[in-house]
Amino acid sequence: EKRSAAISYSRFLQELASDNLKNIRFKGGDVRGEFLHKIRLNDTGQEQQKSPGVQFFTTTIPTTDTELLQLLSQHQVEVSAESTQTSPLVSIMLGVLPWLLIIGVWLYLARNTRRQGMGGMFGGFAKSGASMYGSENKFKVCFDDVAGLENS
């Protein structure tokens, strides 16, 4: 059972001073590690019971501590580090994927628009329902044609 606890930086330094750190792994400002011997943390509560011992811990290291690596070396703690950078492949995929989605949607809409003809994807939204008549259907009405008629 890997039970882990978040501890303060002060507690981390206490355990380091008492030679109770087996190994630690840095990842940016975060540290994960293992104690040589399980430690007990006091619970905050009314009963103040002791919690079961924990073997693993996490903490955050302040960037101002320049002597920490020297202290770890003096106390013979195994130190390793992980990169916080993502892999180049993931970075490229995160950059390219949105463009692929945009182009894919654009091509899909363009193909559907072509299939639907002049109405396009909006179903002829811009078309008017009014009919246009050419000049051959127009009648020329002059004053002489309506002179003398009632209601003219």
N, C-alpha and C positions, 0 to 999 in steps of 0.2 A: 504494500500500500504506500503510494507516494503522496504523503500529506505535506502540503506546502503552506507557508505563512508569509504574509508581508510583514517585514520588520522595519524599524526605523534605521536610519543611517547610524545613529548613536549606538543602537544595539548591535549593528553590524560591526562597528569598531570595537565594542566590548568583546564580542565573540572572537574577533581577530586577535585582540590582545591576550585572550586566554587560550590561544592556539586551538580553537574549536572549529576552524574552517578547513574543509577537505579540498574543495575545488569551487571555482566560480567561473561564470561565463558572462562576459560583457556583451551587450547589444545596445549600442548607443549609450544613453545614460542609465539604462536599466541593467540590473545585475540579477542573475539567478545563481544559486549555489547550493552546496550541500554541507551540512555540519558533520564533524567527526562523531559527535555524540548528540543524541536528540536533546532538544531544549524544550522547556515548558514555558508557555506564555500565559500570563494572567488574563482571564476573561474580564471584560468590563460588565458588571452586573451586580445585582444585590448580594448574591451568594459568594462572589469572589472565589469561585472554585478554579482549581488549576485545570487547564486544558490538557488533553493528551499530548505527548511529546511530538515535536515535528523534526523531521530530518532535512527538509528542503526549505529554502527561503527565497524571497524576492525583495529587492530594495532598489532605490534610486540613488545614484551617486551624484553629488554636486560637482559641477565642472571646475570648481575652484580648488579641489583637493589634488594637488600636484604630487604629493608624497605617497599616495595610496599604493602605487605599483611597487615602490621600494619597500613599504611595510609588508605587502603580500609576499614579496620575495624573501624578506627576512624571516617570515613565519612559515615558509615553505608551503604556500598554498598554490595548488595547480591553477593556472590562469589560462583561459581561452577567450576568444572573441569571435563574434559573428558580425558580418557586414549588415548595415541597415539599408543598403541600396538594393533595389529590385534588380532582377536579372535583365540584361539588355533585350532578350526576347520578349519579356513581359512589357517592357517599356515601348518597344516597337509595336506590339499588338495593341496596347492601349492608345497609341497614337494613330494607328491605321484603322482600327475597328469602327470608330464613329464615321469615318469617311466611307468605308465600305457599306455601312448601313444607309447613309445618305444617298449614295449612288445607286444602291439596290432599290430603295424606295422610289427614287426618281425614274429609274428604268421601268419599274413595274407600272407606275402611273402613266408613263409615256406610252407603254404598250397597250394599256387599257384604253387610253384616249384614242389611239389610232384605230382600235377595234370598234369603238362606238361611233366613229364617223365625225361629221361636222359638229354634232351636239357636244362632243367631248365628254369629259368625266362628270360634268355638271348637268347632263341630261338636257341640253339645249336651254340652259338657264338664260343665256344672252339673246336667244331668238325671240323675236316679237311674234305675237299671234295675229297681227294685222296683215291683211293682204295688200299687195301693191298692184295697182292697175296701170296699164300703159296708156299712152296718149291716144291710142286708137279707140279706146272706149269712152273718151270724154266727148261730151256734147257741147257745141258752142252755142250759147244762148245770147242773143243780142236784145237791145231795147225794143227793137221793132217786133220781135217775136212775142214779147209779153205785153206790148202796149195795148191798152184797152181791156185786158183781162182783169177780172176781179181778184182781189187778194194778191196783187202783184206789186 
